[in-house]
Amino acid sequence: MWTTNQLGLATWTDSQATWGFDARGGHAIQMATTDDMSESSLVRLRPVDQTNHPDAGEQFIRGKSWNVNYPQRDGGHALRIAFEPIESTANTLLLQTTISIQTDLLDTNPKLDVEVAADSIDSFATHGSQSKGSSDDHGCPPVSIARGPNGFIAVLLGPYDSPFTTNLSTPSSMRLRLFGEFLEKGVIRKAKPWILIDRSGQSPDRQQLETHWQQLRDSPLPLTP
């Protein structure tokens, strides 16, 4: 279940593990494996067109979903993020992040990077996807994997997100840029990446990642985050 005692800070706890989230805003929104965020964050959501995210203005829990809203500010856009665990064990967390961006401004081009530090980066296309998984293709492969000394983190992109995500990864950092296209005034744009954090130290199970991607592909985009 979700526990939060401060706006923008929360933990997800089940019978086996606790995971920490810092979504207060600022330089990055962060996910870590410790409830007090004392460990270096594993996954970061970084703004691109602004120096910092706005400060979180509202949060609420709906079922298994922790929702954080950020107000629009001068020269920026309104941002909403819903974090919803799909599966969790003692060493893994499969998380759905539904990200919504809206602006009342003209000529804006909001972007958001999913960033993971890593020792090596890999990616592949999945059965039923349109992408070939090549860095020369338009868009981003459906599954990207960042390997580190204590496990791996995989980012899964469904058929509505993969073609419109830019892969800016380097050998030491996974960086996937969501959105990145012109946003007309008043339009709401959404992305729904699934993030799998595995701290077991085991190698990625490609078949399991394929199964998770198919689950993502078949899941509806929420009408509201």
C-alpha positions in Angstrom: 0.0 0.0 0.0 1.0 3.6 -0.4 2.1 5.7 2.6 2.7 9.5 2.4 3.1 12.0 5.2 4.4 14.9 3.1 3.4 16.3 -0.2 5.4 14.6 -3.0 7.1 12.0 -0.8 5.7 8.4 -0.6 6.6 4.8 -0.1 5.0 1.7 -1.6 5.1 -1.3 0.8 3.9 -4.8 0.4 4.6 -7.9 2.5 8.1 -8.2 1.2 9.7 -4.8 0.4 9.4 -1.1 0.6 10.2 1.3 -2.3 10.7 5.1 -1.9 9.5 7.9 -4.2 10.5 11.6 -4.2 8.1 13.5 -6.5 8.2 16.9 -4.8 9.5 18.5 -8.0 12.7 20.3 -8.5 15.6 18.9 -10.6 14.2 15.4 -10.9 11.4 13.0 -9.8 13.2 10.0 -8.3 12.5 6.3 -7.4 14.7 4.4 -5.1 14.9 1.1 -3.2 14.9 2.6 0.3 12.0 4.2 2.0 14.0 7.2 3.2 15.6 7.9 -0.3 19.1 7.6 1.3 20.2 5.3 -1.4 21.1 6.9 -4.8 17.9 7.0 -6.8 17.5 4.3 -9.5 15.2 6.0 -11.9 14.8 9.8 -12.6 12.3 11.7 -14.5 14.0 14.9 -15.6 12.5 18.0 -17.3 14.1 19.1 -20.5 12.6 22.4 -21.5 12.8 23.8 -18.0 15.6 23.8 -15.3 13.3 22.2 -12.7 9.9 20.6 -12.4 7.3 22.8 -10.6 6.8 22.0 -6.9 4.1 19.4 -6.4 0.8 21.1 -5.8 -1.6 18.2 -5.0 -1.5 14.5 -4.3 -4.0 11.8 -3.7 -4.3 8.0 -3.6 -6.9 6.2 -5.7 -6.9 2.5 -5.3 -3.3 1.3 -6.0 -2.4 4.6 -7.7 -0.5 7.5 -6.1 -1.3 10.6 -8.1 0.8 13.8 -8.0 -0.1 17.0 -9.8 2.1 19.9 -10.7 0.7 23.3 -11.7 1.5 25.2 -14.8 3.8 28.1 -14.4 5.1 30.9 -16.6 6.7 29.5 -19.7 5.9 25.9 -18.6 3.1 23.3 -18.6 0.9 21.4 -16.2 2.2 17.9 -15.3 0.4 15.0 -13.7 1.9 11.6 -12.8 0.2 8.5 -11.5 2.4 5.8 -10.1 0.7 2.3 -10.0 2.5 -0.9 -9.0 1.6 -3.8 -11.3 3.6 -6.5 -9.6 6.1 -6.5 -6.7 8.3 -9.1 -4.9 11.1 -8.9 -2.5 13.5 -7.9 -5.2 11.4 -6.5 -8.1 8.9 -3.8 -8.7 6.9 -3.4 -12.0 5.5 0.1 -12.0 3.1 1.8 -14.4 3.8 5.5 -14.7 1.0 7.5 -16.4 2.4 10.9 -17.3 0.1 13.7 -18.6 1.2 17.1 -19.9 -1.0 20.0 -20.8 -0.4 23.7 -21.6 -2.5 26.8 -22.1 0.5 28.5 -23.9 1.2 28.7 -27.6 4.4 27.4 -29.2 5.5 25.1 -26.5 7.4 21.9 -26.8 7.5 20.0 -23.5 9.8 17.1 -23.0 10.6 14.6 -20.2 13.6 12.3 -19.9 13.5 8.9 -18.2 17.1 8.5 -17.0 18.9 5.5 -15.4 22.6 5.2 -14.7 24.1 1.9 -15.8 27.2 -0.1 -16.7 25.7 -1.2 -20.0 22.6 -0.6 -22.1 20.6 -3.0 -24.3 17.3 -2.9 -26.1 15.2 -5.1 -28.3 11.9 -5.2 -30.2 9.1 -7.4 -29.1 6.7 -9.7 -31.0 3.8 -7.7 -32.1 5.6 -4.3 -32.1 6.4 -2.2 -35.2 9.9 -1.2 -34.1 12.9 -3.3 -35.3 14.8 -2.2 -32.2 17.5 -0.4 -34.2 19.0 2.9 -33.2 18.5 4.0 -36.8 14.7 3.4 -36.6 12.3 6.2 -36.0 11.3 6.2 -32.3 12.6 4.0 -29.6 12.7 0.2 -29.1 9.8 -1.2 -27.0 12.2 -2.6 -24.4 15.3 -0.8 -23.1 17.5 -2.4 -20.3 20.0 -0.7 -18.1 22.3 -3.1 -16.3 24.2 -2.3 -13.1 26.2 -4.1 -10.4 23.1 -5.0 -8.4 20.6 -5.9 -11.1 18.8 -4.1 -13.9 16.1 -1.6 -14.8 13.9 -2.1 -17.9 11.7 0.6 -19.5 8.8 -0.8 -21.6 7.1 1.4 -24.1 3.8 0.5 -25.6 2.8 1.0 -29.3 1.5 4.5 -28.6 4.7 5.7 -26.9 7.6 3.8 -28.7 7.3 5.6 -32.0 7.3 9.1 -30.3 10.2 8.5 -27.8 13.8 9.4 -28.6 16.6 7.2 -27.5 19.5 9.4 -26.2 21.2 6.7 -24.3 25.0 6.4 -23.9 27.0 3.4 -22.7 26.8 4.7 -19.1 23.3 6.1 -19.0 19.9 5.2 -20.3 18.0 8.3 -21.4 14.7 8.0 -23.1 13.0 11.3 -24.1 9.2 11.2 -23.9 7.0 13.6 -26.0 9.4 16.0 -27.6 7.0 17.2 -30.2 5.1 20.5 -30.6 2.1 20.7 -28.3 -0.8 22.8 -29.4 -2.6 25.0 -26.8 -5.0 23.1 -24.6 -4.0 19.6 -25.8 -3.3 16.9 -23.2 -0.6 14.4 -24.2 0.0 11.2 -22.2 2.6 8.5 -22.0 2.4 5.3 -20.1 5.9 3.6 -19.7 6.2 0.6 -17.5 9.4 0.5 -15.4 10.7 -2.8 -14.0 13.3 -2.5 -11.2 15.1 -5.8 -10.4 17.7 -5.7 -7.7 18.2 -9.4 -7.4 21.4 -9.4 -9.4 20.0 -11.8 -11.9 20.2 -11.3 -15.7 17.1 -10.1 -17.4 14.6 -12.8 -18.5 13.8 -11.8 -22.0 10.7 -14.0 -22.2 9.4 -12.4 -19.0 10.0 -8.9 -20.4 8.1 -10.0 -23.6 5.2 -11.0 -21.4 5.2 -7.8 -19.5 5.3 -5.8 -22.8 2.3 -7.7 -24.1 0.4 -6.9 -20.8 1.3 -3.2 -21.4 0.2 -3.4 -25.0 -3.1 -4.8 -24.1 -3.8 -2.4 -21.2 -6.0 0.7 -21.8 -4.6 4.2 -21.5 -6.3 5.6 -18.4 -8.8 8.4 -19.1 -7.4 10.3 -16.1 -4.1 10.0 -14.5 
